[in-house]
Amino acid sequence: MLEELLDKNKTLVLQRWFENVLETYPAETRKFLGGQRNRFSNPVGASISEGIEGLYQHLLHGTEVESTDFSEFLDRIIRVRAVQQFSPSQAIGFILVLKQVVRETLGREIANWGIEDEFIEFERRIDKLALLSFDKYMECRETIFDIRIREIKDSTCRTWERICRKYGNPEDTSDTESNLPRV
């Protein structure tokens, strides 16, 4: 019964969820991201919209949270939020907001239909998705740090190569100190 209720109100729930995700951004960014969801003119807004819709569909239809289906849609949102320097709680908090959105939107109907137990199970699945989101966020951050470290190493190596070309190899035992610039 909960699945029917969530499916019937899908558009409203997704709209409110999207608005809540946008609330995590500064006002100007929020205005731009919410303006249009065209993949080419607004790739971040489109990724968020497509991502939350895919996550909602899989939650709604009972897909196992650990499946690759969830990872595909999480990637669309989490990668962007990891690059945007959100804290872990800010980056994945949008997942937990879905519980609040559903309660506010459908709370009375859930109580009237007597499907609170189904809703508790739905919330449990959202919690599992939040944990998966945290793992995905940390993977993305590790990748970003690995890239930064590689860039620093490459930059350092290039700097040493230029120094060695200009002043000689520091491992060379000949009169190296006289060739090096004074600091």
N, C-alpha and C positions, 0 to 999 in steps of 0.2 A: 504494500500500500504506500509506503514512503517513497518508493521508486516512482510510482505514478504521480504522487504529489510533487516531487522534485522535478520530474519531467514536464509536467503541466505548467510549472512556474519557472522553467529553465531560463527564459529570456530575462525575466525580472531579477532572478537570483544572480545571473551572470552580470547584468548591468550594475547591480549594487556592489558585487564583488569587484568588478573592474574599477568602479568609482573609489572603493576603499583602497585598492592597490595604488591608484593615482594619488591618493592623499599622502602617501609616503614620499612624494616628490615635492620640490619647491613649486610655488604658485605658477611661475612662468613655464616651467617644464610640464607641469600638470595640464596647463591650458593647451600646450602643443600636443602632448601625448593623447589627450582626450579628444582633440579636434577631429582627427580622421585616423582610420586604421588601415590605410593603404600601405602595403608592404614596401613600396618604393619611396613614397614621400614621408612615411613615418614607420620605419622598420621596428623601432622599439615598441611603439604602441600596438602595432600588428602582432608582434611576438607575444606581448602580454595578453592581448585579447585571445589569440589562437591558443596560447598555452593554458590559460585558465579554462577555456571552453573544453579543451581536450582532457584536462585533469578532472573537470566536473563530470564529463561523460563517463570516464572510467570509474570514478567514484560511484556514480549513479548506478552503473550496471554491474558493480561488484567485481571488477577486474582486480586481481591480486596486486597490492601496492608494490610489491617487489618486482613486478613484471617490467619488461623493457618499454612497454607502452607508456608507463608513467614517466620513465626517464626521458623519453623523447620530448614530452611536453614540459617537464621541469627544466630541461636544458634551455628551452627557448626563453625562459624567464630568469633562471638562476645565473646563467652565464653573464647576462647583461647586468644584473644586480651585483655580481661579484666584481666586475670591472668598474662599476660606478662607486665603489668604495663604501657600500652599505656595510654596517656592522652585521655579524651573523644573525642577530635577532631581527634586525630591520629587513635583511634580505629574505628570510624565510617566514617572517611574521604574517605575510599575506595569506599563507596557507591556513593558519589558525583563524584568521578573520572570517573564513567561510562559515565556520560554526556560528559565529555571531550573526552573520548575514542571513543564514537559514533560520535561526531562531527568531530574529526580528521580522522576517518576511513571512514565515510559515508557522511560527510558534503556536498560535491559536488553533490552526488546523491540525497540527500534530497532536495537540492535547485533545481536541474534539474527536479525532479519529481513533484516539487511544493507541497511538503507535510510538510512544516514547521509547520503548525498548529498541525498536528499529532505528530510531534516531540516535540513541546511545551507541549502537553499533556503527552507525554512519560517522559519528564523531570520533570513535576509536580509530576508524580507518583514516580519518583526516589527521589524527595524531601520528599515525604511522607514516603518513605522507610527509608530515613536517619533519620527522626524523630522517627520512630519505632525502628530503630537501637540504637538511643540514649537511649530510654526507656529500651531496652534490656540490654545495657551496664550498665546502672545504677542498674538494678536488679541484675546483676552478681556481681557488685562491692559491693552492700549491702550484698549479700550472703557471699562474701569473708570477709567483715568486721565482720559480725555476727560470722563466724567460728573463726576468730582471737580472738574476745572478749570471746567466749566460751572457747577457748584454754587457754587464760590468766586466766579466772576465775577458770578453772579446775586446772591449775598449782598452782595458789594461794591457793586453797583449799588443795591440796596435801601438799604444803609447811607448811601450818598451822597445818595440821594433824600430820606431822612429828615433828614439834616443840612441839605440845601438848603431843605427845607420849614421847618425850625425856625430856621435862622440865615441863610437867604438863599443865593442862588446865588453861589459863590465867583468866578465870572467877572464878576459885577456889579461895576462900578468904584466904586460908592458905598461908603460906610464899612463894608466887610465885616469888616475886622479887629476892629472893636469888637464885632461881633455874634458872632464865633466864641468858643467856650469856651476858657479858658486851660488849658494843660496843665502 
